[in-house]
Amino acid sequence: MGLFDRLRGDENPRVAFIGIDGVPYSLLTNNRDRFPNFAALADEGTASEISSIVPPESSACWPALTTGVNPGETGVYGFQDREVGTYETYVPMGREVQATRLWDRVTEAGRKATVFNVPVTFPPQRDVQRMVSGFLSPDLEKAAFPDDVREYLESIDYRIDVNPKLGHEADKTDFIQDAHETLDARFEAFQHYLEADDWDLFFGVFMTTDRVNHFLFKDYERDGEYREEFLEFYEKLDDYIGRIRGLLPDDVTLIVASDHGFTSLDYEVHFNEWLHEEGWLSFDTDSPDELGDIADETRAYSFIPGRFYLNLEGREPRGSVPQEDYDAVRDELKAMLENLEGPDGRKVVDRVVEKETAFRGDHDDIAPDLVAIPAKGFDLKSGFKADSDIFTTGPRNGMHSFDDTSLFIDDPEATIEDADLYDVAPTILDLLEVDVKRSAFDGASLV
């Protein structure tokens, strides 16, 4: 039993999900002595590396994880998407997620859901018990519902996100301090509402882990200047996970998961510049800065991370690739991507995934035609500047990976082998005994 007993009139099981954005499974398992609470959760429950989604980008991953379906159903493919039939682009927010979130299914079943800091949930929903929107929220005042939640969070100096600009400084001391303060306030809030013990589903995300990985992961992997500070940050996360596990009553199953893995970053690859230099992309202005600036003769363009779209007749407003040439042109671009080498002679792309392999659903009309999954060390960028180098370096030294995603379930009977992100939502609903047709998901319950 946890530190408190729940007094309630029913015996419905409950779930506490804690997201650890971008935390690779190998980091936790290769340092068991420093992360004893993750080790205990793995030993006493079930844990494994799982696969992320295509593309492994947080704006696409969290909608997929929280609905159990692919971007063709959620309608969100990344940080930037385009309007159907235009060259207009937008940043997907919570209302752009077209599939049913798992907490909506919980609420519809007459149960209560508390949701904290999930990326791509702004503005907060008013039809759940309480919600604080995460990444992409403008500020806490607009992100928290109801008002008493906002007032409490303001009293503890809760932050929606770490200040990523601090990570751009050569001296990472202030960034690391800010990351700790953000993590501390997040845990304090989680503890407060977990102990309120009035929910059936608690769903909270630590996103600071992703930020720390972006700026310090190479220090960890390659014994850099801030390796010890990186591990100390994760020791604190491990302590918080252990404390959360310890306070949960027996009727609650704890799940801890990341949305993608992480690896060291050597080069940023600016693919629209590459397409420009290869003659696939041109502009009708000397100073382009958006998709609408591409010229009529453009054959392809790219969005992050590694998404490629043909400028197709009948789909794009000024499409130059005839429909009958689609397969041949796409195959040509795919071959070029597979053969692309970086400055050090390594292959840039691990594999290239075709549209119909990764995406299916009512919203696949804006799906990319190809998605390049990067080889380790290469972070795939886009941008419409027409004046950058193809390969650059910057302040970030860590990047997302498709593999090495983490999943821990505090249930020794769970089966995680060959699992992926789509399995998380049906698993949570199964544990909650909320009935949903299996066909509603791309994944399946692991318990």
Secondary structure, 3 states (H helix, E strand, C coil): CCCCCCCCCCCCCEEEEEEECCCEHHHHHCCCCCCHHHHHHHHHCEEEEEECCCCCCHHHHHHHHHHCCCHHHHCCCCCCEECCCCCCEECCCHHHCCCCCHHHHHHHCCCCEEEEEECCCCCCCCCCCEEEECCCCCCHHHHEECHHHHHHHHHCCCCCCCCHHHHHCCCCHHHHHHHHHHHHHHHHHHHHHHHHCCCCEEEEEECHHHHHHHHHHHHHHCCCCCHHHHHHHHHHHHHHHHHHHHHCCCCEEEEEECCCEEEEEEEEEEHHHHHHHCCCCCECCCCCCCHHHECCCCCEEEECCCEEEECEECCECCCCECHHHHHHHHHHHHHHHHHCECCCCCECEEEEEEHHHHCCCCCHHHCCCEEEEECCEEEEECCCCCCCCCEECCCCCEEEECCCEEEEECCCCCCCCCCEHHHHHHHHHHHCCCCCCHHHCCCCCCC
